[in-house]
Amino acid sequence: MTQEAAIRVDDLSKIFTLHNQGATSIGVFEALKLEVMPGECVVLAGESGVGKSTLMRTIYGNYLPTSGGVFVSHDGAPVDITKAPPHQVLEIRRRTLGYVSQFLRVIPRVSTLDLVIEPLLENGVELEEARERAITLLQALRLPEAHWELPPSTFSGGEQQRVNIARSFIREYPVLLLDEPTASLDAANRAIVVELINAALAKGAAMVGIFHDHDVRDAVATRLFNVSEYKAAA
Amino acid sequence: MTEVLDRPTSSQSVGAVEPLLRVSNLTKYYGHVAGCLDISFEMRPGEVLGIVGESGSGKTTLLNCISGKLAPTTGSIAFNSRRHGLVDIYDLSEPDRRRMQREDWGFVHQNPRDGLRMRVSGGANVAEPLMNLGRRHYGDMRQATMDWLSRVELDLGRVDDKPRNFSGGMQQRIQIARNLIHNPRLVFMDEPTGGLDVSVQARLLDLLRELVRDLGLAAIIVTHDMAVARLMADRLMVMKGGHVVETGLADQVLDDPQHPYTQLLVSSVLQI
C-alpha cells in the first residue's frame, strides 16, 4: 500500500487497574492492530463489553493505553496521539480528529447555533460564513429553526443528538470517530446521518464507528473489525 | 503608557515555541512543613491549566509561589512578560515585578473581599487596573468599565454602589471584571466559581472560554470542582501532599485516571 493510513493502531493493549478496589486488573484487549485508510469506514464489531468504546476512546487520546501506540495522520505525518503532549492532542482534535459520542456534553446556556459554529470559529472561519454553514447543516438535519437560539439542554434526546452531529460534521474532519451517532434518532433522521457519513467518506474522510443498528451499519461500513479477536487473556 | 495595553499583534501567533511560563523544581517549605515539592511544568500562550486536589494538597501554595506572592524555598519561575521577555520573576526588582503583575497578570481570589477594595464603588474597582497602568481618560475608562460589567452580567445601574452592598456572587463578578479589563496574558484563579450560583457559573465559564479563544489568554485555575476542571482546563495537574501525582490532558485524567489518588478523587464526585 502506497497511501498513508489515516489511523494506524499498533500493538495496542489496555488493562484497567482499579487501585481502590484492591488493585483489580481488568484486561480489555492486547496487541491490537488496525489500519484505516482515507475513504474507509471501519465498523467495530463484537458483543457488549468487548472493548469497542475503549478502543475508540484510546484512538481519541481520551484513554491511555497500557502499551502500544495510535498514529493519526495529522498535517501529512503520523503522530502517536497516546504519547503527544496535551496541546498537540488538542490541536489534532481541533483540525484532524473528530468524535461523535452518544451524548452531548456542552456548557449550559450556550445557544445551539453558537455551539455548532464553535468548531469553525476555532479553526479561523469568519463568523458570517460559519453561521451560513451552520444554518445549512441544521436545516439538513431538520432541527426546527425555533430551536437555534436556545441552548440544547432542554431538547429531546434525538434533537440533542442532531446538534451533536452538526457540531462534528460541520468541520469536515479528515478522521472521524463515531460512537453510536444514530442511537436516539428515528428512521428519517438516521437516513440523513447515513447520507452525511457517506458524503464525508466520498470526500476521503477516514472513519471508525460503532453502530448497533444493522441497517445503518450496512449502509456505511466498508468493512467490519472484530475487537474480540484481540481479547486480553483473563 | 497606554501602548502596553495593546495586544502584541501577531508575534505570538502560530508555532510560538517559547513558553509563557516555565516552573522549574519549585519547592516551598513552611519551616519544616512542605507546602509543595519539586514541581516543574511549562505553559503555552492560550493554555488553561487546572490544578486539582484536596484541601492541604499544596494547590494554593503553588499558585501563590507562581503568582509572585510567596517566594519559593528553591526552584525558579520564569514568565514571558511583555516588557522583559522570559525572566525569572524573583530576579526582577520589586517595582519591576509589581509592574509586570499589573500589566500582564490577573488574580481572581476565592473570596472577593481579598481582591476588591470594599470602600470604593464597584465601577471604580473595575476601572482601577486601567488607572494603575496610566490611563487618565475618565470617559474611556467608564465605557470600558460598563462593557466589562455587562459581560459579567451585572446591573449597570449599580455601577456606583459599594461592593459591600452587592451579594457575594455579584462581588465575584466585579472581581473577575477587574482582573480581565486590562487584557492580561495570564490569569490566576483560586476557586473562582466557588461563591457563584450555578447560572452565573455557567455564564462565567462560557465567558472565560470565549476569552481564551479570542485573546489567547492563558489561565491557571485551582479548583476542587471536577466539573469546572473538565469544562475549563486543557490540561490538569493533580496534587496530593505537596506533590504532583498525575498530569495530562484534562479529559484523559478525568476519564482514565492512572494514579490511585486521582481514581479516588474522580470516583468521589457525586452524579446529578
Interface residues (C-beta under 8 A of the other chain):
Chain A: F16 T17 L18 H19 N20 R57 G61 N62 Y63 L64 P86 H87 V89 L90 I107 P108 R109 V110 L121 E122
Chain B: R44 E47 V198 S199 A202 R203 L205 D206 R209 R213 L231 D234 R235 G248 L249 A250 D251 Q252 D255 D256 Q258 H259 P260 Q263 L264 S267
